Amino acid sequence: IILRDLAGINLVGGDVVEVSPPFDTTGATAIAGAHVAMEILCLWCWTRRGM
């Protein structure tokens, strides 16, 4: 994922917007939003560990 290429930046925040599971009949948007949120969290952790 492209977000992993940002490792080492000074990450101060991240946000996932416009994910509305009630309007997503297949659940694809909710899954994509969850993946992006996980990548942001991992990026933040990698940045804090100095990786």
PyRosetta script that sets phi, psi and omega in degrees:
from pyrosetta import init, pose_from_sequence

init()
pose = pose_from_sequence("IILRDLAGINLVGGDVVEVSPPFDTTGATAIAGAHVAMEILCLWCWTRRGM")
pose.set_psi(1, 146.4)
pose.set_omega(1, -177.0)
pose.set_phi(2, -61.0)
pose.set_psi(2, -33.6)
pose.set_omega(2, -178.2)
pose.set_phi(3, -59.9)
pose.set_psi(3, -30.2)
pose.set_omega(3, 180.0)
pose.set_phi(4, -66.1)
pose.set_psi(4, -24.2)
pose.set_omega(4, 177.6)
pose.set_phi(5, -70.9)
pose.set_psi(5, -11.2)
pose.set_omega(5, 179.6)
pose.set_phi(6, -88.3)
pose.set_psi(6, 5.0)
pose.set_omega(6, -180.0)
pose.set_phi(7, -56.4)
pose.set_psi(7, 134.2)
pose.set_omega(7, 179.4)
pose.set_phi(8, 101.9)
pose.set_psi(8, -10.6)
pose.set_omega(8, 178.0)
pose.set_phi(9, -79.5)
pose.set_psi(9, 162.3)
pose.set_omega(9, 177.5)
pose.set_phi(10, -84.3)
pose.set_psi(10, 87.4)
pose.set_omega(10, -177.5)
pose.set_phi(11, -79.1)
pose.set_psi(11, 123.2)
pose.set_omega(11, 179.8)
pose.set_phi(12, -114.5)
pose.set_psi(12, -8.2)
pose.set_omega(12, 178.9)
pose.set_phi(13, -177.0)
pose.set_psi(13, 162.2)
pose.set_omega(13, 177.1)
pose.set_phi(14, -155.8)
pose.set_psi(14, 153.0)
pose.set_omega(14, -175.4)
pose.set_phi(15, -151.0)
pose.set_psi(15, 141.1)
pose.set_omega(15, 172.8)
pose.set_phi(16, -116.0)
pose.set_psi(16, 119.1)
pose.set_omega(16, -177.4)
pose.set_phi(17, -121.3)
pose.set_psi(17, 162.1)
pose.set_omega(17, 175.3)
pose.set_phi(18, 62.1)
pose.set_psi(18, 37.2)
pose.set_omega(18, 171.6)
pose.set_phi(19, -107.8)
pose.set_psi(19, 113.8)
pose.set_omega(19, -176.9)
pose.set_phi(20, -127.3)
pose.set_psi(20, 89.5)
pose.set_omega(20, -178.7)
pose.set_phi(21, -53.2)
pose.set_psi(21, -34.4)
pose.set_omega(21, 178.7)
pose.set_phi(22, -62.1)
pose.set_psi(22, -26.7)
pose.set_omega(22, 179.8)
pose.set_phi(23, -96.9)
pose.set_psi(23, 0.6)
pose.set_omega(23, -179.2)
pose.set_phi(24, -106.3)
pose.set_psi(24, 94.7)
pose.set_omega(24, -173.3)
pose.set_phi(25, -68.2)
pose.set_psi(25, -26.0)
pose.set_omega(25, -179.2)
pose.set_phi(26, -95.3)
pose.set_psi(26, -15.6)
pose.set_omega(26, -178.9)
pose.set_phi(27, 84.6)
pose.set_psi(27, 1.1)
pose.set_omega(27, -177.0)
pose.set_phi(28, -65.0)
pose.set_psi(28, -39.3)
pose.set_omega(28, -179.3)
pose.set_phi(29, -67.5)
pose.set_psi(29, -40.8)
pose.set_omega(29, 178.7)
pose.set_phi(30, -63.7)
pose.set_psi(30, -40.7)
pose.set_omega(30, 179.0)
pose.set_phi(31, -67.1)
pose.set_psi(31, -43.4)
pose.set_omega(31, 178.2)
pose.set_phi(32, -62.7)
pose.set_psi(32, -41.6)
pose.set_omega(32, 177.8)
pose.set_phi(33, -63.0)
pose.set_psi(33, -39.8)
pose.set_omega(33, 178.1)
pose.set_phi(34, -64.9)
pose.set_psi(34, -39.6)
pose.set_omega(34, 178.2)
pose.set_phi(35, -64.6)
pose.set_psi(35, -43.6)
pose.set_omega(35, 179.3)
pose.set_phi(36, -64.4)
pose.set_psi(36, -43.0)
pose.set_omega(36, 178.6)
pose.set_phi(37, -61.5)
pose.set_psi(37, -40.7)
pose.set_omega(37, 178.3)
pose.set_phi(38, -65.2)
pose.set_psi(38, -41.0)
pose.set_omega(38, 178.5)
pose.set_phi(39, -64.4)
pose.set_psi(39, -39.9)
pose.set_omega(39, 177.8)
pose.set_phi(40, -63.8)
pose.set_psi(40, -43.1)
pose.set_omega(40, 178.8)
pose.set_phi(41, -62.9)
pose.set_psi(41, -44.5)
pose.set_omega(41, 178.2)
pose.set_phi(42, -64.1)
pose.set_psi(42, -40.5)
pose.set_omega(42, 178.0)
pose.set_phi(43, -61.3)
pose.set_psi(43, -42.2)
pose.set_omega(43, 178.2)
pose.set_phi(44, -62.5)
pose.set_psi(44, -43.7)
pose.set_omega(44, 179.4)
pose.set_phi(45, -64.4)
pose.set_psi(45, -43.8)
pose.set_omega(45, 179.0)
pose.set_phi(46, -62.0)
pose.set_psi(46, -38.4)
pose.set_omega(46, 179.6)
pose.set_phi(47, -64.9)
pose.set_psi(47, -40.6)
pose.set_omega(47, -179.1)
pose.set_phi(48, -69.2)
pose.set_psi(48, -29.3)
pose.set_omega(48, 179.8)
pose.set_phi(49, -84.9)
pose.set_psi(49, -9.3)
pose.set_omega(49, 179.1)
pose.set_phi(50, 80.7)
pose.set_psi(50, 23.8)
pose.set_omega(50, -178.9)
pose.set_phi(51, -85.1)
pose.dump_pdb("model.pdb")
